[in-house]
Amino acid sequence: MESLDRLLTDAADGAAFPVVLLVALLLGLRHASDPDHLAAVAPLATGDPADRRRAAGLGLAWGAGHASVLLLAGVPLILLRADVPEGVGGLLERAVGVMIVVLAVLALVRWASARRAAAHGTHDDGGRVRRPRTAFGVGVVHGLAGTGGVALLLLALLPSRGEALAALLLFAPATMVSMALLTLGWTWVLGRPVLARLHGALVVPTVSVAALVFGVLYATASV
């Protein structure tokens, strides 16, 4: 994905303003496919694979938190032509890793609880992981960690503050759309018949453990 981003930004370098806006839109629509975003959405999407409405709601909440912070933090950074201090940026990146670990652990706890409930003939509603406010918070943390880089990228492509702000206003909502689509995509994949039969027994714990390992590696790599 980094090579794709580089290709898009190279194409926008020195290009006309509408071309740069198009690149900002494409970067936003691709944004959710970053590895850390994939790892974060996995625990959110490992609920009932048939409940696509809930998955779409979680994806929109995740994207709304992300887009809100991009705008709230990105606008001042662009206006001031400032950057997030390196120490703060590293701390936020570690926070993303820790957040992924927490989500994965909660998903495993939810999975174990659902298995126990099924054994006793009761129902588990997904606990604290699959809630819109949780998804919104995940988006906020991701947005805080990435805002500085987005602001610098847009300023590099568009030295004019006004044009950079216009690009940000296009990029941020596009990330929300991409996150909703990614969550729906995860749910669709997990709902395929071959996986649905193994969903509770194998898919959920495997995906959650993979996210847990990624979160630990991501947090320690940012140290």
N, C-alpha and C positions, 0 to 999 in steps of 0.2 A: 504494500500500500504506500510505503514511502516513495517508491519509484514512480507510482502513479501521481502522487502529490507533486513530486518534483517535475514531472512532465507537464502537469497542468500549470504550475507556477512559472515554469520556463516559457510556456506558450503565452502567458499573460504579461510577462516582463516586457514593458515598453509598448504594450498593445493599447488599443483604444479603450476608453472607459466602458462601453457596453461589453467588450470582450472580457474585461476583468470582472465585471458583474456576473457574467455567465460562469466564469471560473469560480468565483466565490460561491455561487449556487451549487455547482458541481462538487466543490470541496465539502460543502455542508451536507449534501445528500450522501456523500461517501463517508462522512466523519464517523458514523456509528460503527463502521467495520474495523476500527482500530482494535488491536488485540485486547487492550484493557477494557474497552467498551463491551466486547464480546464476552469477556470473563465476567463482567458485572451483570450483564443481562441474563446470563445462563441461569443463575439461581432464581431470578424473577420469572423466568419463562418455564420453569419445571413444575408447574402446577398441573391442573387438569388440561390436557392437550386439546380437549374439545371446547374449552371455554375461551374462545377467541375474543369475545367482547371484553372480557376481563383483561386479557393479554394486551389488547389495543389500548385499554385505559391505562394500564401500567406503563406501556411504552410512551403514551402521550404525557403522563405525569413525569416520567424520567426525562423526556425531551424538554418539557416545560421548565423543570428545574435547571437543566443545562443551559437552555436558551436564555432564561432570565438572568443567570449569573454572567453569561457572556455579554449581555447588554449592560447590566449594572456595573460590571467591572471593566468591560472593554471600552465603553464610551469615554470614561475619564482617562484611561491609558492612552487612547488615541488622541484626545484633546491635549493632553499634557506631553505627548510623545514620550511616555515613560515606559519602563519595563519593570516587571516584578523582580524584586531582589533575588539573587541566586539562592540564598539561604531559604527564603520563603518559598520559592518555587520548588526546591528539593523537598521541603517539608510537606508541601501539598501533594507532590508525587507519591511520597511515602504514605500519606493519608489515603490516597486512592488504593494503594496496595492493601493497607489495613482494612479499608472498607470492603474490598472484595473478599478478604479472609472472613470478615464478620458475616457477610451475606452468605458465603458458602457454608459456614458453620451453622447459621440459622436454618439454611435449607436442609442440611443434614438432620438437624434436630426436628424440623418439621416433617421430614421424611420418616424418621423413626417414630414420631408421634402418630403419623397417619397409619403406619403399619400396625402399631399397637391398637389404634382405634378400629381399624378394619378387623383385627383379630377378635375384638369384643363386639363387633357389629354396630359400631358407632361411626360418626363422621368427623373429620378434621377439616377446618375451612382454610388452611394454608398459613395460619399463624401470622407473625409480624413481617414476613418477607414479602408476601404478595399483597401489599397494601399501597394505595396511591401515594400516601405521604412518605412511605419508605422509598418508593421509586423516585419521588420528587427530591428527597434528600440525596439519593445516589447521584442524580443529575447535578445537583448543586456542587457536590464535592468534585465531580468530573469537570464541571465548568470552571470552578476556581483554579484547578490545576492547569487547565489549558488556555485560559483567557490571555495570558501574557504572550504566548506564542502566536495566537491568532491575531492579536493586535499588531505585533511586530510584522507578521506576514503581510497584513493588509496595508500597513504603512510603507513597507518595502515595495509593494506593487503599486500603491497609489500615494505618492508623497502628500497630496492634498488631504487635509483632515476631513473636509466635507465628503470627498469621494470615498475615503476609507470608512467613514461612518455609514455611508449608503451601502457599501459592500457588507459591513457588519450587520446592518439591518436585513440584508438578504441572507447572509450566511447563517445567522442564529436560528431563524425559523426553519431553515432547511435542515439543520441538525435535529430539530424536534421531529420533523417528518421522517428523517432517516432512522431515528431511534424507535419511533412507533412501528415503522415497517420492519425493522430488525427484530423487535419483540414478536411481532406477528409471524415473521419468517421462522424464528426459533420454534414458536408454538406449532406452526404448520409441520415443520420437520419432525418434531417430537410426536406429532399426531399421526404420522404415517403408520399404516397397519403393522409393518414389521417392527417398528419401535414401540407402538402403543401397547402391544402385548407384553413388552418387557419394561414398560414405563416405570411402574412402581418398584419392581424387583431389581432392575439393573440401570436403567437410563438415569433416573434422578440421582442415585448415589454416585454414579460414575461422573456425570457432569459436575456435580457439586464438589467432588474430590479434585477434579481437574481444575476447577476455579480456585479452590483452596490452595493448591500447589502454585498456580500462576500468581495468586495474590501474594504469597510469601516471597516468591522470587522477585516480583515487581517491587515490593516494599524494600527488600534488602538490596536490590540493585540500585535503588535511589539513595542509599545511604552515602 
